[in-house]
């Protein structure tokens, strides 16, 4: 279970970072839209993905802390 959560956290975090980087780059180029989606929506999706990745890592840390008790 821990290995799956670590993989999920890593994938979600990297995907979120990539979405945020793309959103910022497109917005800095002067465009508000990318492939029919607003750039703010992409930024919000990237932020949500990074948050999900952090929560997955936190779940692994909490399981290890409880197991050491």
DSSP file (Angstrom, degrees, kcal/mol; ACC not computed):
  #  RESIDUE AA STRUCTURE BP1 BP2  ACC     N-H-->O    O-->H-N    N-H-->O    O-->H-N    TCO  KAPPA ALPHA  PHI   PSI    X-CA   Y-CA   Z-CA
    1    1 A X     >        0   0    0      0, 0.0     4,-2.3     0, 0.0     5,-0.2   0.000 360.0 360.0 360.0 -41.1    0.0    0.0    0.0
    2    2 A X  H  >  +     0   0    0      1,-0.2     4,-2.6     2,-0.2     5,-0.2   0.903 360.0  51.9 -64.7 -40.3    2.8    2.4    0.9
    3    3 A X  H  > S+     0   0    0      1,-0.2     4,-2.2     2,-0.2    -1,-0.2   0.896 110.2  49.5 -63.6 -38.8    4.6    1.8   -2.4
    4    4 A X  H  > S+     0   0    0      2,-0.2     4,-2.7     1,-0.2    -1,-0.2   0.904 111.5  48.1 -65.8 -41.6    1.4    2.6   -4.3
    5    5 A X  H  X S+     0   0    0     -4,-2.3     4,-2.7     2,-0.2    -2,-0.2   0.881 111.2  50.8 -66.8 -37.4    0.8    5.8   -2.3
    6    6 A X  H  X S+     0   0    0     -4,-2.6     4,-2.2     2,-0.2    -2,-0.2   0.915 112.5  46.4 -65.3 -41.4    4.4    6.9   -2.9
    7    7 A X  H  X S+     0   0    0     -4,-2.2     4,-2.7     2,-0.2     5,-0.2   0.928 113.7  48.6 -65.0 -45.1    4.0    6.2   -6.7
    8    8 A X  H  X S+     0   0    0     -4,-2.7     4,-2.7     1,-0.2     5,-0.3   0.911 112.0  49.4 -60.8 -43.3    0.7    8.0   -6.8
    9    9 A X  H  X S+     0   0    0     -4,-2.7     4,-2.3     2,-0.2    -1,-0.2   0.893 112.4  47.4 -63.5 -40.9    2.1   11.0   -4.8
   10   10 A X  H  X S+     0   0    0     -4,-2.2     4,-2.6     2,-0.2     5,-0.3   0.934 114.9  44.7 -67.1 -46.2    5.1   11.2   -7.2
   11   11 A X  H  X S+     0   0    0     -4,-2.7     4,-2.5     2,-0.2     5,-0.2   0.924 115.9  46.8 -64.5 -44.9    3.0   11.0  -10.3
   12   12 A X  H  X S+     0   0    0     -4,-2.7     4,-2.3    -5,-0.2    -1,-0.2   0.911 113.9  48.5 -64.5 -42.1    0.4   13.5   -9.1
   13   13 A X  H  X S+     0   0    0     -4,-2.3     4,-2.3    -5,-0.3    -2,-0.2   0.931 114.1  44.2 -65.2 -46.2    3.1   15.9   -7.9
   14   14 A X  H  X S+     0   0    0     -4,-2.6     4,-2.4     2,-0.2    -2,-0.2   0.899 114.2  50.4 -66.5 -39.8    5.1   15.9  -11.1
   15   15 A X  H  X S+     0   0    0     -4,-2.5     4,-2.4    -5,-0.3    -1,-0.2   0.902 111.0  49.7 -63.2 -40.0    1.9   16.1  -13.2
   16   16 A X  H  X S+     0   0    0     -4,-2.3     4,-2.4    -5,-0.2    -2,-0.2   0.897 109.9  49.8 -65.2 -41.6    0.8   19.1  -11.1
   17   17 A X  H  X S+     0   0    0     -4,-2.3     4,-2.6     2,-0.2    -2,-0.2   0.921 111.2  49.6 -63.6 -43.1    4.1   20.8  -11.4
   18   18 A X  H  X S+     0   0    0     -4,-2.4     4,-2.5     2,-0.2    -2,-0.2   0.918 110.6  49.8 -62.7 -43.2    4.1   20.3  -15.2
   19   19 A X  H  X S+     0   0    0     -4,-2.4     4,-2.6     1,-0.2    -1,-0.2   0.920 112.2  48.1 -60.9 -43.0    0.5   21.7  -15.5
   20   20 A X  H  X S+     0   0    0     -4,-2.4     4,-2.5     2,-0.2     5,-0.2   0.909 111.3  49.9 -64.9 -41.6    1.5   24.7  -13.4
   21   21 A X  H  X S+     0   0    0     -4,-2.6     4,-2.5     2,-0.2    -2,-0.2   0.919 112.7  47.0 -63.6 -43.4    4.6   25.4  -15.5
   22   22 A X  H  X S+     0   0    0     -4,-2.5     4,-2.6     2,-0.2     5,-0.2   0.924 112.5  50.1 -63.5 -44.1    2.6   25.1  -18.8
   23   23 A X  H  X S+     0   0    0     -4,-2.6     4,-2.2    -5,-0.2    -2,-0.2   0.911 113.1  45.4 -62.1 -42.9   -0.1   27.4  -17.4
   24   24 A X  H  X S+     0   0    0     -4,-2.5     4,-2.6     2,-0.2    -1,-0.2   0.910 113.1  50.3 -67.7 -41.7    2.4   30.1  -16.3
   25   25 A X  H  X S+     0   0    0     -4,-2.5     4,-1.2    -5,-0.2    -2,-0.2   0.915 112.4  46.6 -63.7 -42.5    4.3   29.9  -19.6
   26   26 A X  H  <>S+     0   0    0     -4,-2.6     5,-1.7     1,-0.2     4,-0.4   0.915 113.6  48.6 -65.8 -42.0    1.2   30.3  -21.7
   27   27 A X  H ><5S+     0   0    0     -4,-2.2     3,-1.4    -5,-0.2    -2,-0.2   0.897 108.9  52.6 -66.5 -39.1   -0.1   33.1  -19.5
   28   28 A X  H 3<5S+     0   0    0     -4,-2.6    -1,-0.2     1,-0.3    -2,-0.2   0.763 101.4  61.7 -67.1 -24.1    3.3   34.9  -19.7
   29   29 A X  T 3<5S-     0   0    0     -4,-1.2    -1,-0.3    -3,-0.2    -2,-0.2   0.590 124.2-104.9 -77.1  -8.6    3.1   34.6  -23.5
   30   30 A X  T < 5S+     0   0    0     -3,-1.4     2,-0.3    -4,-0.4    -3,-0.2   0.488  80.0 122.7 103.8   4.7    0.0   36.7  -23.4
   31   31 A X      < -     0   0    0     -5,-1.7    -1,-0.3     1,-0.1    -2,-0.1  -0.768  42.0-168.3-103.6 145.8   -2.7   34.1  -24.0
   32   32 A X  S    S+     0   0    0     -2,-0.3     7,-2.4     7,-0.1     2,-0.3   0.528  73.8  57.1-101.3 -10.4   -5.6   33.3  -21.7
   33   33 A X  E     -A   38   0A   0      5,-0.2     2,-0.3    -7,-0.1     5,-0.2  -0.932  52.8-177.6-127.6 144.8   -6.6   30.1  -23.5
   34   34 A X  E >  S-A   37   0A   0      3,-2.8     3,-1.5    -2,-0.3     8,-0.0  -0.926  78.5 -20.5-142.3 116.2   -4.8   26.8  -24.4
   35   35 A X  T 3  S-     0   0    0     -2,-0.3     3,-0.1     1,-0.3    -1,-0.0   0.863 128.0 -49.8  54.8  40.5   -6.6   24.1  -26.4
   36   36 A X  T 3  S+     0   0    0      1,-0.2     2,-0.4     0, 0.0    -1,-0.3   0.518 119.0 105.0  81.1   5.2  -10.0   25.5  -25.5
   37   37 A X  E <  S-A   34   0A   0     -3,-1.5    -3,-2.8     2,-0.0    -1,-0.2  -0.920  74.6-112.3-118.5 145.0   -9.3   25.7  -21.8
   38   38 A X  E  >  -A   33   0A   0     -2,-0.4     4,-1.4    -5,-0.2     3,-0.5  -0.482  22.7-128.6 -71.0 145.2   -8.6   28.8  -19.7
   39   39 A X  H  > S+     0   0    0     -7,-2.4     4,-2.3     1,-0.2     5,-0.2   0.839 108.0  60.6 -64.7 -33.6   -5.1   29.0  -18.3
   40   40 A X  H  > S+     0   0    0     -8,-0.3     4,-2.3     1,-0.2    -1,-0.2   0.856 101.9  53.4 -62.2 -34.5   -6.5   29.6  -14.8
   41   41 A X  H  > S+     0   0    0     -3,-0.5     4,-2.4     2,-0.2    -1,-0.2   0.897 108.4  49.1 -67.0 -39.9   -8.3   26.3  -15.0
   42   42 A X  H  X S+     0   0    0     -4,-1.4     4,-2.3     2,-0.2    -2,-0.2   0.904 111.2  50.0 -64.8 -40.4   -5.0   24.5  -15.9
   43   43 A X  H  X S+     0   0    0     -4,-2.3     4,-2.3     2,-0.2    -2,-0.2   0.909 111.1  48.8 -64.0 -41.4   -3.2   26.3  -13.0
   44   44 A X  H  X S+     0   0    0     -4,-2.3     4,-2.4     2,-0.2    -2,-0.2   0.897 110.7  50.7 -65.3 -40.1   -6.0   25.2  -10.6
   45   45 A X  H  X S+     0   0    0     -4,-2.4     4,-2.2     2,-0.2    -2,-0.2   0.890 110.1  50.2 -64.0 -39.3   -5.8   21.7  -11.8
   46   46 A X  H  X S+     0   0    0     -4,-2.3     4,-2.3     2,-0.2    -2,-0.2   0.901 110.4  49.4 -65.1 -40.8   -2.0   21.7  -11.3
   47   47 A X  H  X S+     0   0    0     -4,-2.3     4,-2.1     2,-0.2    -2,-0.2   0.905 111.0  49.9 -63.9 -41.7   -2.4   23.0   -7.8
   48   48 A X  H  X S+     0   0    0     -4,-2.4     4,-2.3     2,-0.2    -2,-0.2   0.892 110.0  50.8 -64.5 -39.8   -5.0   20.3   -7.0
   49   49 A X  H  X S+     0   0    0     -4,-2.2     4,-2.2     2,-0.2    -2,-0.2   0.908 110.2  48.9 -65.8 -41.4   -2.7   17.6   -8.4
   50   50 A X  H  X S+     0   0    0     -4,-2.3     4,-2.2     2,-0.2    -1,-0.2   0.888 110.6  51.4 -64.7 -37.4    0.2   18.8   -6.2
   51   51 A X  H  X S+     0   0    0     -4,-2.1     4,-2.3     2,-0.2    -2,-0.2   0.906 108.8  50.6 -64.5 -41.6   -2.1   18.9   -3.2
   52   52 A X  H  X S+     0   0    0     -4,-2.3     4,-2.0     1,-0.2    -2,-0.2   0.900 109.8  51.1 -62.7 -40.0   -3.2   15.3   -3.9
   53   53 A X  H  X S+     0   0    0     -4,-2.2     4,-2.2     2,-0.2    -2,-0.2   0.909 109.6  49.4 -62.8 -42.3    0.5   14.3   -4.1
   54   54 A X  H  X S+     0   0    0     -4,-2.2     4,-2.4     1,-0.2    -2,-0.2   0.889 109.9  51.4 -63.1 -39.7    1.2   15.9   -0.8
   55   55 A X  H  X S+     0   0    0     -4,-2.3     4,-2.1     2,-0.2    -1,-0.2   0.870 108.2  51.9 -66.8 -35.9   -1.7   14.2    0.8
   56   56 A X  H  X S+     0   0    0     -4,-2.0     4,-1.6     2,-0.2    -2,-0.2   0.925 111.7  46.3 -65.5 -43.7   -0.5   10.8   -0.5
   57   57 A X  H  X S+     0   0    0     -4,-2.2     4,-2.3     1,-0.2    -2,-0.2   0.897 110.9  53.1 -64.1 -39.3    2.9   11.4    0.9
   58   58 A X  H  X S+     0   0    0     -4,-2.4     4,-2.6     1,-0.2    -1,-0.2   0.875 105.1  54.7 -63.5 -38.0    1.4   12.5    4.2
   59   59 A X  H  X S+     0   0    0     -4,-2.1     4,-2.0     2,-0.2    -1,-0.2   0.898 108.7  48.5 -62.6 -40.1   -0.6    9.3    4.4
   60   60 A X  H  X S+     0   0    0     -4,-1.6     4,-2.2     2,-0.2    -2,-0.2   0.929 112.0  48.8 -65.8 -44.7    2.6    7.3    4.1
   61   61 A X  H  X S+     0   0    0     -4,-2.3     4,-2.3     1,-0.2    -2,-0.2   0.900 111.0  50.4 -62.1 -40.2    4.3    9.3    6.8
   62   62 A X  H  X S+     0   0    0     -4,-2.6     4,-2.3     2,-0.2    -1,-0.2   0.887 108.8  51.8 -66.5 -38.5    1.3    8.9    9.1
   63   63 A X  H  X S+     0   0    0     -4,-2.0     4,-2.0     1,-0.2    -1,-0.2   0.911 111.4  47.3 -64.0 -41.5    1.3    5.2    8.6
   64   64 A X  H  X S+     0   0    0     -4,-2.2     4,-1.4     2,-0.2    -2,-0.2   0.891 111.3  50.8 -67.5 -38.0    5.0    4.9    9.4
   65   65 A X  H  < S+     0   0    0     -4,-2.3     4,-0.4     1,-0.2    -2,-0.2   0.894 112.6  46.2 -66.7 -38.4    4.6    7.1   12.5
   66   66 A X  H >< S+     0   0    0     -4,-2.3     3,-0.8     1,-0.2    -1,-0.2   0.841 109.3  55.2 -71.7 -32.1    1.7    5.0   13.8
   67   67 A X  H 3< S+     0   0    0     -4,-2.0    -1,-0.2     1,-0.2    -2,-0.2   0.790 102.5  57.1 -70.6 -27.1    3.6    1.8   13.1
   68   68 A X  T 3<        0   0    0     -4,-1.4    -1,-0.2     1,-0.2    -2,-0.2   0.610 360.0 360.0 -80.4 -10.8    6.5    2.9   15.2
   69   69 A X    <         0   0    0     -3,-0.8    -1,-0.2    -4,-0.4    -2,-0.1   0.495 360.0 360.0 -70.4 360.0    4.3    3.4   18.3
